[in-house]
Amino acid sequence: MPPRRPPPPLLQLHQSPAPSGTSKWPDPSLADSFATIQDGEFVLGCQRFPIAGWNQWEVMEAAAGAPRLVGSVLPPGQAGPAMVRTLLDTAAQSGLTVVRAWAHGVSPSYPVQLDSSGSALNEGMLRGLDYFLSEAGRRGLKVILSFTSNWTPAGGVDYYANATGMDHNGFFSAPAPKSLFKKYIAAIVGRKNTITGRTYSEDPTIMAWDLINEPVCRGCAPGTIAGWVKEMAAHVKGLDSNHLLTVGEEGFYSATKASVPTNPGYPDTHWAEEWNQDFVVDHSDPNIDFAATHIWPDLWKCQTCASALPVSFFQAWIQQHVKDAAALGKPLLIEEFGTQHANRDAYFSAAFQAVEASLKRGGPLKGALFWQFYAPGQTASAGEGGGAGQFGIFPSDSTFKLVQANAAAVQQLAAGQPLGQCSARGPAAAPACADKGYEGPACDIDVDECVRGTAGCAPTALCLNSPGSFECACPLGTSGDPLKGCAIDTQAFSAALAEFHNDPKGQACDLGRDMPYPHTAIGWAEDPTGGFDRNPAFAGGAGARLPVTLAECAIACTGAPGCDMFTFNPVQQGCFLKADQCPLRNDCQPPSLTCWSVSDTGKNITTPCGTWTTYYRSEVWDSAQQYCRQVDASGTGGPSTAGNGTRVSAYGSRPPSGGR
């Protein structure tokens, strides 16, 4: 644990005039002001801070430029950072002021912690968080970041427990996992943003920290989570005295007996009571600045219920927490709430009505953050049925009109006379560099316009980055102007596909050699997170990183020196280019494979994802015996121990046990 640092001496009172009651929020002029609490009110600059916002899943991965997300699919032809900018723009234009996200990766495909010691951190992923904070700050948005989560396989509770040889519950009580977690907190709080130059502890874009997303400690001694909160809150405040802090839990009750009947399912079931949370006790610690609750009527229904908990439960849950927050003397946020599509507007209306009623009478409930926002063209994973999945909301949905109306209402209710004391300001972000190809305080960090989606290449073109610059080009098998559009050469694609022989039920038994996937072919993408390079199946540049068609896989093989065959999965739209696979050993196709993903609520989702089939160049197939002798003589073929020439069944890792 590093020594405690004193509060930075750079903070000063904000002296600019308070925004008028008609000003538009978020207000970029307050980007350098910290959010604080005065007399039970959230304050920004010299005015009450109107809070209306949302939760964003996989934001670090998307902002880092991961070619694929696990919980959803990027909009066609759009890079992750571009999608993030679209979401932030739409949010700002709609009057939203706060976004909640994770300060860690959520999928094993894109971890931040690269080893069990917590010493090796994924710089590519952390730069994604840098970019997200930079872009949010430019728009005047404020960010709540959670240090960890009960549900995520990467960066979550089980990472710390497994890395230290403990079980899940040990995370909350054993010294080793707690020490490892404190180490990560220190790394995040002490990180210097590579774009803005601001240390996270001094970055006013960050409104608050969550200690954890939804802690669960089944079977633990009473008060275990409360004791953990007390210890971790002191640790965070010792490192960062500038930012607000809350727990991040659902807000179930166990020790506060008068409130226990509010728990979902009571009195027929006591599962919520057994999770070891207690809203009142957990938020009583003086280092916890405000209270927060989550509401999930679809996920909390009893085991025998066919439908979600009713709106009346939703309303009663909010009112109990309003009452208890008032007794605590702390402001309250509905930090996370979501419902499935049936009757969704009724639940959202109930949340927003409660917020507005509380603001009108000066009550503790100050805002609500919905789950979650989807950009146009973004879709949920196949396991969630595509579209917006279970809980996603598009800007075109009727529910989003309720979100916008609530944002306008809380702004109006927050307007008024300037407060007696203004919130402090932090350091200004580093200015933009004169050379737009670089960024950072010293203007020495290359901006990858291809990953950022700022190059201006046509959606059908390739973007090739170089230090300080980039190039747009038409991929193999296409032609045209890469700034306007690249057209498919249908004859070239047909000719490429005709070069290969295929047995519909055949897959090479030999492991063979992976050939690098051409950077000039459709299906290639840079991966700043290093996720593909760390996956053994994609090592050395093997495999398409974006979904491709059969013909696109074939033309990639024709453009890759030494490619004699390729394996293709039509369901996954995956492609691997190969050499040294004997056509006479082509009967190792496994049964249909199972893919998995993690939903935005931490649930493991499995779906059938096809099989792999090998396609051989015609000249290799026609001279199979000779080719096989060469393979056997070279010793490069060899049977695959998995019976799978591609060495990959599906992109991603095996699902962990557990779930929400």
C-alpha positions as CSV (number, residue, x, y, z in Angstrom):
1,M,0.0,0.0,0.0
2,P,1.6,3.3,-1.0
3,P,1.9,6.1,1.7
4,R,-1.0,8.4,2.1
5,R,-0.9,11.4,-0.1
6,P,-2.1,14.8,1.2
7,P,-4.9,16.5,-0.8
8,P,-3.3,18.3,-3.8
9,P,-2.6,22.0,-3.2
10,L,-4.0,23.0,-6.5
11,L,-7.7,23.2,-5.6
12,Q,-9.4,26.6,-5.4
13,L,-12.9,27.9,-5.1
14,H,-14.9,28.2,-8.3
15,Q,-15.5,32.0,-8.7
16,S,-17.5,32.1,-12.0
17,P,-21.1,33.1,-11.9
18,A,-23.7,30.3,-11.3
19,P,-25.5,29.2,-14.5
20,S,-28.9,30.7,-14.9
21,G,-32.0,28.6,-14.5
22,T,-32.4,28.4,-18.3
23,S,-28.9,27.1,-19.0
24,K,-28.4,23.8,-20.7
25,W,-26.9,20.9,-18.7
26,P,-24.4,19.3,-18.9
27,D,-22.4,22.5,-18.8
28,P,-18.8,22.2,-20.3
29,S,-17.8,25.4,-18.5
30,L,-18.1,23.3,-15.3
31,A,-15.9,20.5,-16.6
32,D,-13.1,21.4,-14.2
33,S,-15.4,21.7,-11.1
34,F,-15.7,18.8,-8.7
35,A,-19.1,17.5,-7.7
36,T,-19.6,17.9,-3.9
37,I,-22.3,17.7,-1.3
38,Q,-23.5,20.7,0.7
39,D,-26.3,20.4,3.2
40,G,-27.6,17.2,1.6
41,E,-27.5,18.6,-1.9
42,F,-25.2,17.6,-4.8
43,V,-23.4,20.7,-6.0
44,L,-21.4,21.6,-9.1
45,G,-19.8,25.0,-9.4
46,C,-22.1,27.3,-7.5
47,Q,-25.4,25.6,-8.2
48,R,-27.3,22.5,-7.3
49,F,-26.2,19.7,-9.6
50,P,-29.2,18.1,-11.5
51,I,-28.5,14.4,-11.8
52,A,-30.1,12.4,-14.6
53,G,-28.1,9.7,-16.2
54,W,-27.4,6.1,-17.2
55,N,-25.2,3.1,-16.9
56,Q,-22.9,2.0,-19.7
57,W,-21.6,-1.6,-20.0
58,E,-18.3,-2.5,-21.6
59,V,-17.4,1.1,-21.9
60,M,-13.7,0.6,-21.3
61,E,-13.5,-2.1,-23.9
62,A,-15.4,0.0,-26.5
63,A,-13.4,3.2,-25.8
64,A,-10.1,1.3,-26.0
65,G,-11.0,0.1,-29.5
66,A,-11.6,-3.6,-28.9
67,P,-12.6,-5.1,-32.3
68,R,-15.4,-7.1,-30.7
69,L,-17.4,-6.7,-27.6
70,V,-18.6,-9.7,-25.6
71,G,-22.0,-8.5,-24.2
72,S,-23.1,-6.7,-27.4
73,V,-22.2,-6.1,-31.1
74,L,-20.8,-2.8,-32.3
75,P,-22.8,-0.9,-34.9
76,P,-21.9,-2.0,-38.5
77,G,-18.8,-0.2,-39.7
78,Q,-18.3,1.7,-36.5
79,A,-15.4,1.5,-34.1
80,G,-15.9,1.3,-30.4
81,P,-14.6,4.8,-29.7
82,A,-17.0,6.2,-32.3
83,M,-19.9,4.4,-30.7
84,V,-18.9,5.9,-27.3
85,R,-18.8,9.4,-28.8
86,T,-22.3,8.9,-30.3
87,L,-23.7,7.8,-26.9
88,L,-22.1,10.7,-25.1
89,D,-23.3,13.2,-27.7
90,T,-26.8,11.9,-27.6
91,A,-26.8,11.9,-23.8
92,A,-25.5,15.5,-23.6
93,Q,-28.0,16.7,-26.2
94,S,-30.7,15.0,-24.1
95,G,-29.7,16.8,-20.9
96,L,-28.2,13.8,-19.2
97,T,-25.4,14.7,-16.8
98,V,-24.0,11.5,-15.2
99,V,-22.8,8.2,-16.6
100,R,-21.9,5.2,-14.4
101,A,-19.3,2.7,-15.7
102,W,-16.7,0.2,-14.6
103,A,-13.1,1.0,-13.8
104,H,-12.1,-2.5,-14.9
105,G,-12.7,-4.9,-17.7
106,V,-15.8,-7.1,-17.6
107,S,-14.7,-10.0,-19.9
108,P,-11.8,-12.4,-19.7
109,S,-11.2,-11.5,-23.4
110,Y,-10.2,-8.0,-22.3
111,P,-8.8,-8.1,-18.7
112,V,-7.1,-5.1,-17.1
113,Q,-5.2,-7.3,-14.6
114,L,-2.9,-9.5,-16.6
115,D,-1.6,-11.7,-13.7
116,S,-2.5,-12.9,-10.3
117,S,-0.2,-10.4,-8.6
118,G,-2.0,-7.3,-9.8
119,S,1.3,-5.8,-11.0
120,A,0.9,-6.2,-14.7
121,L,-2.0,-4.0,-16.0
122,N,-3.3,-3.8,-19.5
123,E,-2.2,-0.3,-20.7
124,G,-4.4,-0.6,-23.8
125,M,-7.5,-1.0,-21.7
126,L,-6.6,1.7,-19.3
127,R,-6.1,4.1,-22.2
128,G,-9.6,3.3,-23.2
129,L,-10.7,4.6,-19.8
130,D,-8.5,7.6,-20.3
131,Y,-10.3,8.3,-23.6
132,F,-13.7,7.8,-22.1
133,L,-13.0,10.3,-19.3
134,S,-11.5,12.7,-21.7
135,E,-14.5,12.6,-24.0
136,A,-17.0,12.8,-21.1
137,G,-15.2,15.8,-19.7
138,R,-15.2,17.6,-23.0
139,R,-19.0,17.5,-22.9
140,G,-19.3,18.5,-19.3
141,L,-20.6,15.0,-18.3
142,K,-19.6,13.5,-14.9
143,V,-18.7,9.9,-14.3
144,I,-19.3,7.4,-11.5
145,L,-16.7,4.6,-11.6
146,S,-17.0,1.2,-9.8
147,F,-13.7,-0.4,-8.7
148,T,-15.0,-4.0,-9.0
149,S,-18.2,-6.0,-9.3
150,N,-19.7,-9.1,-7.8
151,W,-20.7,-10.5,-11.2
152,T,-17.9,-10.0,-13.7
153,P,-15.4,-12.8,-14.4
154,A,-12.6,-10.2,-15.1
155,G,-11.8,-7.7,-12.5
156,G,-14.6,-8.9,-10.3
157,V,-14.7,-10.4,-6.8
158,D,-13.8,-13.9,-8.0
159,Y,-10.6,-12.6,-9.7
160,Y,-9.3,-11.3,-6.4
161,A,-10.4,-14.4,-4.6
162,N,-9.0,-16.9,-7.1
163,A,-5.7,-15.0,-7.4
164,T,-5.1,-15.4,-3.7
165,G,-6.4,-18.9,-3.3
166,M,-9.6,-17.9,-1.6
167,D,-13.3,-18.5,-2.2
168,H,-15.8,-15.8,-3.1
169,N,-16.6,-14.9,0.5
170,G,-12.9,-14.7,1.3
171,F,-12.7,-11.5,-0.7
172,F,-14.6,-9.7,2.0
173,S,-12.7,-11.0,5.0
174,A,-9.3,-12.5,4.1
175,P,-6.2,-10.2,4.2
176,A,-4.7,-11.4,0.8
177,P,-7.6,-10.6,-1.5
178,K,-8.3,-7.3,0.3
179,S,-4.7,-6.3,-0.1
180,L,-4.8,-7.2,-3.8
181,F,-7.9,-5.1,-4.2
182,K,-6.4,-2.2,-2.4
183,K,-3.5,-2.4,-4.8
184,Y,-5.8,-2.0,-7.8
185,I,-7.7,0.9,-6.2
186,A,-4.3,2.7,-5.7
187,A,-3.4,2.0,-9.3
188,I,-6.6,3.5,-10.6
189,V,-6.8,6.5,-8.3
190,G,-3.1,7.3,-8.9
191,R,-3.2,6.8,-12.7
192,K,-2.4,9.8,-14.8
193,N,-4.6,10.2,-17.8
194,T,-2.4,9.9,-20.9
195,I,-4.7,12.4,-22.8
196,T,-5.6,15.0,-20.3
197,G,-2.5,14.8,-18.1
198,R,-4.7,14.7,-15.0
199,T,-4.3,12.2,-12.2
200,Y,-7.6,10.4,-11.6
201,S,-7.6,11.5,-8.0
202,E,-7.5,15.1,-9.3
203,D,-9.9,14.7,-12.3
204,P,-13.1,16.6,-11.9
205,T,-14.8,14.5,-14.6
206,I,-15.1,11.8,-12.1
207,M,-18.1,12.5,-9.9
208,A,-17.7,9.6,-7.5
209,W,-16.3,6.1,-6.9
210,D,-18.3,3.0,-6.2
211,L,-16.4,0.6,-3.9
212,I,-18.1,-2.4,-5.6
213,N,-21.0,-3.2,-7.8
214,E,-23.5,-5.2,-5.8
215,P,-21.5,-7.1,-3.1
216,V,-22.8,-10.6,-2.2
217,C,-21.5,-12.6,0.8
218,R,-23.9,-15.5,1.3
219,G,-23.3,-17.4,4.6
220,C,-21.0,-14.7,6.0
221,A,-21.1,-13.5,9.5
222,P,-23.5,-10.6,10.0
223,G,-21.9,-7.3,9.3
224,T,-19.1,-8.7,7.1
225,I,-19.9,-6.4,4.2
226,A,-20.3,-3.5,6.5
227,G,-16.8,-4.1,7.9
228,W,-15.4,-4.4,4.4
229,V,-17.0,-1.2,3.4
230,K,-15.5,0.6,6.4
231,E,-12.0,-0.6,5.6
232,M,-12.2,0.0,1.9
233,A,-13.8,3.5,2.3
234,A,-11.0,4.6,4.6
235,H,-8.5,3.3,2.0
236,V,-10.0,5.2,-0.9
237,K,-10.4,8.4,1.1
238,G,-6.8,8.1,2.2
239,L,-5.7,8.2,-1.4
240,D,-8.3,10.6,-2.8
241,S,-10.0,13.3,-0.8
242,N,-11.5,15.1,-3.8
243,H,-14.2,12.7,-5.0
244,L,-17.4,11.5,-3.5
245,L,-17.8,7.8,-2.5
246,T,-20.6,5.4,-2.2
247,V,-20.9,1.6,-1.7
248,G,-22.6,0.5,-5.0
249,E,-25.0,-2.1,-3.6
250,E,-28.6,-3.0,-4.3
251,G,-29.6,-1.9,-0.8
252,F,-31.1,-5.0,0.7
253,Y,-31.8,-5.2,4.4
254,S,-30.6,-7.6,7.0
255,A,-29.7,-5.9,10.3
256,T,-32.2,-3.1,10.0
257,K,-35.2,-5.3,11.0
258,A,-37.8,-2.6,10.5
259,S,-36.9,-2.4,6.8
260,V,-36.5,-6.1,6.1
261,P,-40.1,-6.5,5.0
262,T,-39.2,-4.3,2.0
263,N,-36.9,-6.9,0.6
264,P,-38.1,-8.6,-2.6
265,G,-40.0,-11.8,-1.9
266,Y,-40.5,-11.2,1.8
267,P,-41.9,-13.1,3.7
268,D,-42.0,-16.1,1.3
269,T,-38.2,-16.0,0.7
270,H,-35.2,-14.5,2.6
271,W,-32.5,-14.7,-0.1
272,A,-32.0,-10.9,-0.1
273,E,-31.6,-10.9,3.6
274,E,-29.0,-13.6,3.3
275,W,-26.7,-11.6,0.9
276,N,-25.2,-9.8,3.9
277,Q,-26.0,-6.3,2.7
278,D,-27.7,-3.8,5.0
279,F,-28.5,-0.5,3.3
280,V,-28.6,1.5,6.6
281,V,-25.5,0.0,8.2
282,D,-23.4,-0.1,5.0
283,H,-24.0,3.5,4.3
284,S,-23.5,4.7,7.8
285,D,-19.7,5.0,7.6
286,P,-18.7,8.6,7.6
287,N,-16.4,8.0,4.6
288,I,-19.5,7.1,2.5
289,D,-20.8,10.4,1.2
290,F,-24.1,9.4,-0.3
291,A,-26.4,6.5,-0.4
292,A,-27.3,4.5,-3.5
293,T,-29.7,1.7,-4.4
294,H,-30.4,-0.5,-7.4
295,I,-33.7,-1.9,-8.5
296,W,-34.3,-5.0,-10.7
297,P,-37.9,-6.1,-10.6
298,D,-37.4,-8.8,-13.3
299,L,-34.3,-10.3,-11.7
300,W,-35.6,-10.2,-8.2
301,K,-38.9,-12.1,-8.7
302,C,-39.5,-15.1,-6.6
303,Q,-38.6,-18.5,-7.9
304,T,-42.2,-19.4,-8.7
305,C,-43.3,-16.0,-10.1
306,A,-44.0,-15.8,-13.8
307,S,-43.8,-12.1,-14.0
308,A,-41.7,-9.3,-12.6
309,L,-42.3,-7.7,-9.3
310,P,-45.1,-5.2,-9.7
311,V,-44.7,-1.4,-10.0
312,S,-46.1,-1.2,-6.5
313,F,-43.1,-3.0,-5.2
314,F,-40.8,-0.7,-7.2
315,Q,-42.5,2.3,-5.6
316,A,-42.4,0.9,-2.1
317,W,-38.7,0.0,-2.4
318,I,-37.9,3.5,-3.4
319,Q,-39.9,5.1,-0.6
320,Q,-38.3,2.9,2.1
321,H,-34.8,3.9,0.9
322,V,-35.8,7.5,0.8
323,K,-37.0,7.2,4.4
324,D,-33.7,5.5,5.5
325,A,-31.5,7.9,3.5
326,A,-33.3,10.8,5.3
327,A,-32.5,9.2,8.6
328,L,-28.9,8.8,7.6
329,G,-28.7,12.5,6.6
330,K,-27.3,11.6,3.2
331,P,-28.5,12.2,-0.4
332,L,-29.7,9.2,-2.3
333,L,-29.4,8.1,-5.9
334,I,-31.2,5.3,-7.7
335,E,-27.9,4.4,-9.2
336,E,-29.0,1.5,-11.3
337,F,-32.4,0.3,-12.5
338,G,-33.8,-1.5,-15.4
339,T,-36.7,-3.6,-16.5
340,Q,-37.5,-5.8,-19.5
341,H,-39.6,-4.4,-22.3
342,A,-43.0,-5.4,-21.1
343,N,-44.5,-2.4,-19.2
344,R,-41.1,-0.8,-19.0
345,D,-42.4,2.7,-19.3
346,A,-44.5,2.3,-16.1
347,Y,-41.4,1.4,-14.1
348,F,-39.4,4.2,-15.5
349,S,-42.2,6.7,-14.8
350,A,-42.4,5.5,-11.2
351,A,-38.7,6.1,-10.7
352,F,-38.7,9.5,-12.3
353,Q,-41.9,10.6,-10.5
354,A,-40.2,9.6,-7.2
355,V,-37.1,11.7,-8.0
356,E,-39.1,14.7,-9.0
357,A,-41.4,14.5,-6.0
358,S,-38.4,14.3,-3.7
359,L,-36.7,17.3,-5.4
360,K,-39.9,19.4,-5.0
361,R,-40.1,18.8,-1.3
362,G,-36.4,18.9,-0.6
363,G,-36.1,15.2,0.1
364,P,-33.0,13.1,-0.2
365,L,-33.6,11.3,-3.5
366,K,-31.8,13.4,-6.1
367,G,-31.6,11.4,-9.3
368,A,-31.9,8.1,-11.2
369,L,-29.6,6.3,-13.6
370,F,-31.2,3.8,-16.0
371,W,-29.7,0.6,-17.3
372,Q,-28.6,0.8,-20.1
373,F,-28.1,3.0,-23.2
374,Y,-27.7,1.5,-26.7
375,A,-26.4,3.4,-29.7
376,P,-28.2,3.1,-33.0
377,G,-27.1,0.0,-34.8
378,Q,-25.7,-1.6,-31.6
379,T,-27.2,-5.0,-30.8
380,A,-27.1,-7.4,-27.9
381,S,-25.4,-10.7,-28.1
382,A,-27.1,-13.6,-29.8
383,G,-27.7,-15.2,-26.4
384,E,-29.8,-12.2,-25.4
385,G,-31.7,-12.3,-28.7
386,G,-30.0,-9.4,-30.4
387,G,-31.7,-6.1,-30.7
388,A,-31.5,-4.2,-27.4
389,G,-31.4,-7.5,-25.4
390,Q,-33.2,-7.6,-22.1
391,F,-32.6,-4.1,-20.8
392,G,-31.1,-1.9,-23.6
393,I,-32.7,1.3,-24.6
394,F,-32.3,3.0,-27.9
395,P,-32.7,6.8,-28.4
396,S,-35.7,6.0,-30.6
397,D,-37.6,4.1,-27.9
398,S,-40.6,5.6,-26.1
399,T,-38.8,5.0,-22.8
400,F,-36.1,7.4,-23.8
401,K,-38.6,10.2,-24.2
402,L,-39.3,9.6,-20.5
403,V,-35.6,9.8,-19.8
404,Q,-35.4,13.2,-21.6
405,A,-38.4,14.6,-19.8
406,N,-36.9,13.6,-16.5
407,A,-33.6,15.3,-17.4
408,A,-35.5,18.5,-18.2
409,A,-37.5,18.3,-15.0
410,V,-34.6,17.8,-12.7
411,Q,-32.7,20.7,-14.4
412,Q,-35.7,23.0,-13.8
413,L,-36.1,21.8,-10.2
414,A,-32.4,22.4,-9.5
415,A,-32.4,25.9,-10.8
416,G,-32.4,28.8,-8.4
417,Q,-30.2,31.2,-6.5
418,P,-26.4,30.6,-6.3
419,L,-25.3,28.6,-3.3
420,G,-23.3,30.2,-0.5
421,Q,-20.2,28.0,-1.3
422,C,-19.0,26.9,-4.7
423,S,-17.4,23.5,-5.3
424,A,-13.7,23.4,-5.8
425,R,-12.0,23.2,-9.2
426,G,-9.3,20.8,-10.3
427,P,-6.5,21.2,-12.9
428,A,-7.5,21.9,-16.5
429,A,-7.1,19.2,-19.1
430,A,-4.2,19.4,-21.4
431,P,-5.1,21.4,-24.6
432,A,-5.4,19.7,-27.9
433,C,-2.2,19.4,-29.9
434,A,-1.5,21.5,-32.9
435,D,-0.6,18.2,-34.8
436,K,-3.9,16.3,-34.7
437,G,-2.0,13.1,-35.2
438,Y,-0.7,13.2,-31.6
439,E,-2.2,13.8,-28.1
440,G,-1.2,14.1,-24.5
441,P,0.4,16.9,-22.4
442,A,3.6,16.6,-24.4
443,C,1.9,15.9,-27.7
444,D,4.0,12.7,-28.1
445,I,1.3,10.0,-28.1
446,D,0.2,8.8,-31.5
447,V,-3.5,9.0,-32.1
448,D,-4.7,5.9,-33.9
449,E,-7.3,7.4,-36.1
450,C,-8.2,3.9,-37.4
451,V,-9.2,2.7,-33.9
452,R,-10.8,6.0,-32.9
453,G,-12.9,6.0,-36.1
454,T,-11.8,9.6,-36.9
455,A,-9.9,8.9,-40.1
456,G,-12.8,9.5,-42.4
457,C,-12.3,6.3,-44.4
458,A,-15.4,5.0,-46.1
459,P,-17.2,2.2,-44.0
460,T,-16.2,-0.3,-46.8
461,A,-12.5,0.8,-46.8
462,L,-9.6,-0.2,-44.6
463,C,-7.7,2.2,-42.4
464,L,-4.0,1.6,-41.9
465,N,-2.4,3.6,-39.0
466,S,1.1,4.9,-38.9
467,P,2.8,7.2,-36.4
468,G,1.1,10.6,-36.6
469,S,-0.8,9.6,-39.7
470,F,-3.0,7.0,-41.4
471,E,-4.0,5.7,-44.8
472,C,-7.4,4.7,-46.2
473,A,-7.3,1.8,-48.7
474,C,-9.7,-0.5,-50.5
475,P,-9.3,-4.1,-49.2
476,L,-8.5,-7.2,-51.3
477,G,-11.1,-7.9,-53.9
478,T,-12.6,-4.4,-53.9
479,S,-11.9,-1.2,-55.8
480,G,-13.0,2.4,-55.7
481,D,-12.2,5.5,-53.7
482,P,-11.4,4.6,-50.1
483,L,-12.8,8.0,-48.9
484,K,-16.1,7.5,-50.7
485,G,-16.6,3.7,-50.9
486,C,-15.0,0.4,-52.1
487,A,-17.1,-1.8,-54.3
488,I,-17.0,-5.6,-54.1
489,D,-15.5,-7.2,-57.3
490,T,-18.0,-10.0,-57.5
491,Q,-15.9,-11.8,-60.2
492,A,-12.8,-11.7,-58.0
493,F,-14.7,-13.1,-55.0
494,S,-16.3,-15.8,-57.1
495,A,-13.0,-16.8,-58.7
496,A,-11.3,-16.9,-55.2
497,L,-14.0,-19.2,-53.8
498,A,-13.8,-21.4,-56.9
499,E,-10.1,-22.0,-56.1
500,F,-11.0,-24.1,-53.1
501,H,-12.4,-27.6,-52.6
502,N,-14.7,-28.4,-49.7
503,D,-16.3,-31.4,-48.1
504,P,-19.3,-30.0,-46.2
505,K,-18.7,-32.3,-43.3
506,G,-14.9,-32.2,-43.3
507,Q,-12.4,-30.5,-41.0
508,A,-8.7,-31.1,-41.0
509,C,-7.4,-33.3,-38.3
510,D,-3.9,-31.9,-38.5
511,L,-3.1,-28.8,-36.4
512,G,-1.0,-27.4,-39.3
513,R,0.4,-23.9,-39.3
514,D,-1.5,-20.7,-38.9
515,M,-0.8,-18.1,-41.5
516,P,-1.0,-14.4,-40.6
517,Y,-4.2,-12.8,-41.7
518,P,-3.5,-10.1,-44.2
519,H,-3.9,-6.6,-42.9
520,T,-5.2,-5.6,-46.3
521,A,-8.1,-8.1,-46.2
522,I,-11.7,-7.6,-45.0
523,G,-11.8,-9.0,-41.4
524,W,-8.6,-7.5,-40.1
525,A,-8.7,-4.9,-37.3
526,E,-6.2,-3.5,-34.8
527,D,-6.7,-4.5,-31.2
528,P,-5.1,-2.0,-28.8
529,T,-6.3,-4.1,-25.8
530,G,-4.0,-7.0,-26.8
531,G,-7.0,-9.4,-26.3
532,F,-6.5,-11.2,-29.6
533,D,-2.7,-11.5,-29.2
534,R,-3.1,-13.1,-25.8
535,N,-5.6,-15.6,-27.1
536,P,-3.5,-18.6,-28.3
537,A,-5.8,-19.2,-31.2
538,F,-5.1,-15.7,-32.6
539,A,-1.4,-15.6,-31.7
540,G,1.0,-14.2,-34.4
541,G,-1.8,-12.4,-36.2
542,A,-3.8,-15.5,-37.0
543,G,-7.5,-15.4,-37.7
544,A,-10.0,-12.7,-38.8
545,R,-10.7,-10.3,-36.0
546,L,-14.0,-9.2,-37.4
547,P,-16.9,-11.3,-38.8
548,V,-16.4,-12.3,-42.5
549,T,-18.3,-14.2,-45.2
550,L,-17.1,-17.4,-46.8
551,A,-16.0,-15.5,-49.9
552,E,-14.1,-12.9,-47.9
553,C,-12.3,-15.7,-46.1
554,A,-11.3,-17.3,-49.4
555,I,-10.0,-14.1,-50.9
556,A,-8.0,-13.4,-47.7
557,C,-6.3,-16.8,-48.2
558,T,-5.5,-16.0,-51.8
559,G,-3.8,-12.8,-50.6
560,A,-1.8,-14.5,-47.8
561,P,1.6,-16.0,-48.9
562,G,1.7,-19.7,-48.1
563,C,-2.0,-20.1,-47.4
564,D,-3.0,-23.5,-48.7
565,M,-6.3,-23.9,-46.9
566,F,-8.6,-22.1,-44.5
567,T,-11.2,-23.1,-41.9
568,F,-14.5,-21.3,-41.7
569,N,-17.4,-21.2,-39.3
570,P,-20.6,-19.8,-40.9
571,V,-22.3,-19.1,-37.5
572,Q,-19.4,-17.3,-35.9
573,Q,-18.3,-15.9,-39.3
574,G,-14.8,-16.9,-38.2
575,C,-11.9,-17.5,-40.5
576,F,-8.4,-19.0,-40.0
577,L,-5.8,-19.3,-42.8
578,K,-3.7,-22.5,-42.7
579,A,-0.9,-24.5,-44.2
580,D,0.3,-28.1,-43.7
581,Q,-3.0,-29.8,-43.1
582,C,-3.3,-33.1,-44.9
583,P,-6.5,-33.4,-47.1
584,L,-6.5,-37.2,-46.5
585,R,-7.1,-36.5,-42.8
586,N,-10.3,-34.4,-43.1
587,D,-12.8,-36.2,-40.9
588,C,-12.3,-34.5,-37.5
589,Q,-15.2,-32.1,-37.4
590,P,-16.6,-32.0,-33.9
591,P,-20.3,-31.7,-33.0
592,S,-21.9,-28.3,-33.0
593,L,-20.0,-26.0,-30.7
594,T,-21.3,-23.8,-27.8
595,C,-20.4,-20.2,-27.5
596,W,-20.8,-18.1,-24.4
597,S,-20.9,-14.5,-23.4
598,V,-21.6,-12.5,-20.3
599,S,-24.7,-10.4,-20.3
600,D,-24.8,-6.8,-19.0
601,T,-26.2,-8.2,-15.7
602,G,-23.4,-10.7,-15.2
603,K,-25.4,-13.7,-16.4
604,N,-23.6,-16.4,-18.4
605,I,-25.3,-16.9,-21.8
606,T,-24.6,-19.9,-24.0
607,T,-25.7,-20.3,-27.6
608,P,-25.0,-22.9,-30.4
609,C,-22.3,-21.5,-32.6
610,G,-21.8,-24.0,-35.5
611,T,-18.8,-26.0,-36.6
612,W,-15.6,-25.4,-38.5
613,T,-15.1,-26.7,-42.0
614,T,-11.8,-26.8,-43.9
615,Y,-11.5,-25.5,-47.5
616,Y,-8.4,-26.7,-49.5
617,R,-6.9,-25.1,-52.5
618,S,-7.8,-27.2,-55.5
619,E,-4.2,-28.0,-56.4
620,V,-3.6,-29.2,-52.8
621,W,-6.8,-31.4,-52.9
622,D,-5.9,-32.8,-56.3
623,S,-2.4,-33.8,-55.2
624,A,-3.5,-34.8,-51.7
625,Q,-1.1,-37.8,-51.4
626,Q,2.0,-35.8,-52.4
627,Y,1.0,-32.9,-50.2
628,C,0.4,-35.2,-47.2
629,R,3.8,-36.8,-47.7
630,Q,5.4,-33.4,-47.5
631,V,3.4,-32.5,-44.4
632,D,4.4,-35.8,-42.7
633,A,8.1,-35.4,-43.7
634,S,8.2,-31.8,-42.4
635,G,6.6,-32.7,-39.1
636,T,4.6,-29.5,-39.1
637,G,1.2,-31.2,-39.5
638,G,0.6,-33.5,-36.6
639,P,-2.8,-34.4,-35.2
640,S,-4.6,-31.8,-33.2
641,T,-5.1,-33.1,-29.7
642,A,-8.4,-31.2,-29.7
643,G,-9.4,-32.6,-33.1
644,N,-9.9,-29.0,-34.2
645,G,-7.5,-27.6,-36.7
646,T,-8.3,-24.1,-35.8
647,R,-7.4,-24.4,-32.2
648,V,-10.4,-22.3,-31.3
649,S,-14.0,-23.2,-30.7
650,A,-15.3,-19.7,-30.1
651,Y,-13.9,-16.3,-29.3
652,G,-13.8,-15.7,-25.6
653,S,-13.0,-17.8,-22.5
654,R,-15.0,-20.4,-20.7
655,P,-17.7,-19.0,-18.4
656,P,-17.1,-18.9,-14.7
657,S,-19.4,-20.4,-12.2
658,G,-22.1,-18.3,-10.6
659,G,-23.9,-15.3,-11.9
660,R,-26.5,-12.8,-10.8
